[in-house]
Amino acid sequence: MSDHPRPGVVRSPGWSLPQAAYTDPAVFIADLERVFAAQWLFAGHTAELDAPGRYRTVDVGRDRVIVVRGDDGALHAHHDVCAHRGSRVAPDDRGQVRAFVCPYHQWVYALDGSLRSARLMGECFATERYRLAPVAVRETAGLVFVCLAERPPAFEPFAAALEPRLGPHGLADARIVVREHYTVAANWKTLVENNRECYHCAGSHPEFSLSNFDVGVNGDVRTNPRYDRALAAARAHWRAQGLPEQDVSFPDGAPYRVARLPLRDGFLSETLDGRPLAPPMGTLSDPDVGSLRVISLPNLWAHANADYAVTTRLTPVDAGTTDVELCFLTARDADVDPDALAAVWRATSEQDWELCEKNYAGVASRGYRPGPLSPVVEASVESFLDWYVRALATGEDGEQRVAS
């Protein structure tokens, strides 16, 4: 259990958070300790950890985690902290190694984290008593997750929802064609709130709106006969392909949603002209599979079309800064134009980052007061904020904490 402060956040139902929840450094520390360190976090892709020794690092506040493919094919995750005097041991943010060698005193660790050798420690030194501290790691449907908690929440229900829906898209055997990095001057919750509503889509996302309806998303109660007809026809088509058609949407307050939505008439992918840019991925044989949406709070959202998938991973830096990584994946042998592949979601994401930065600048200003959420199109924002306040108030052992 963490000794860090647990400042409380009090929110009126139907309203945005108080200013301190976005700007107070103490709340930000609590976010890292009580939310990010307690949840399963999206760490990367099976596609980038596809051979022994392939690794990447993941930052969670003061912690850095190494995720690496072992010689036995299993994934391992370790705190990037030498068991000698604490130095970082990963040589870079990502790469491939035969072992991890501490640059300070050259202690050598196997890929599974066990200490292989420690020079000049004396004849009686027992290397088997030392190792890189382990971190919980799981992979499902080509996505990799880590959890820093001593007792992580159950992962299996999420995997059971994700695997039959995302698995056919073949992300485990894909390749990352484009990787984009952004530093956004906004609190991480501002980015999640923006993702949880399409209130802003019609006025802000011309590329996204070419292929996507702005109704039918979680928490949007508007109806549209054209969309309803498209959804009914699409679900019949998906059912015929053996694809699960029903959504799994934050069951019992869980922090994940997996939903397949139809695209507009004439669009088989989220591309500028609706035409697929590559052959169907995985076991898909028909390009008409709509767009599979995945969200896993607090740091992942993704869209998977038949021809490509895009993932968005958030890394909070401080109360007013969030790093973002976008990855665009296709089938491993696909010959695709990277700029065409990234066109829709590069534009849409950069539009979102500008919106979030303007939003956060206003939230941080003297004139900000919590504002009312729309019951018509922002119910999913409401659900996220409820989840966040509960997560902030709940300890790693699952007990409710009293706000200080």
Secondary structure, DSSP 8 states (H G I E B T S, - for coil): ---S--------TTB---HHHHH-HHHHHHIIIIIGGGS-EEEEEGGGS-STTEEEEEEETTEEEEEEE-TTS-EEEEES--TTT-----SSSEEE-SSEE-TTT--EE-TTSBEEE-TTS-TT--GGG-B--B-EEEEETTEEEEE-SSS----HHHHHHHHHHHGGG-GGGEEEEEEEEEEESS-HHHHHHHHT--TTHHHH-HHHHHH--SSSSTT-----HHHHHHHHHHHHHHHHTT---S-EESGGG-SEEEEEE---TT-SSSSSSS--SS---TT---S---EEEEEETTTEEEEE-SS-EEEEEEEEEETTEEEEEEEEEEETT----HHHHHHHHHHHHHHHHHHHHHHHHHHTSTT----B--TTT-HHHHHHHHHHHHHHHB-TTS-B----
